[in-house]
Amino acid sequence: SLNTIIPENPNQPYDIREVIEHVIDENSFMEVHKNFADNIVVGFARLAGRSIGIVANQPAVLAGVLDIHASTKAA
């Protein structure tokens, strides 16, 4: 199903949250500062029952380019 989410053309945007939801354990993603610096996604989830941290650029917003706010959020 990831093949349908991520477009073949690298210039096409997609929602990284959809990718995250397909990879992690069901309903386990807890995003941190969701309404701040939308061009990066930061949070916690479970993968095979283990806790993990996630930091991912968001291609659907500003093409995932890091600005000062996104860099602060990721740090």
Secondary structure, DSSP 8 states (H G I E B T S, - for coil): -HHHHS-SSTTS---HHHHHHHHSSTT--EESSTTS-TTEEEEEEEETTEEEEEEEE-TTTGGG---HHHHHHH-
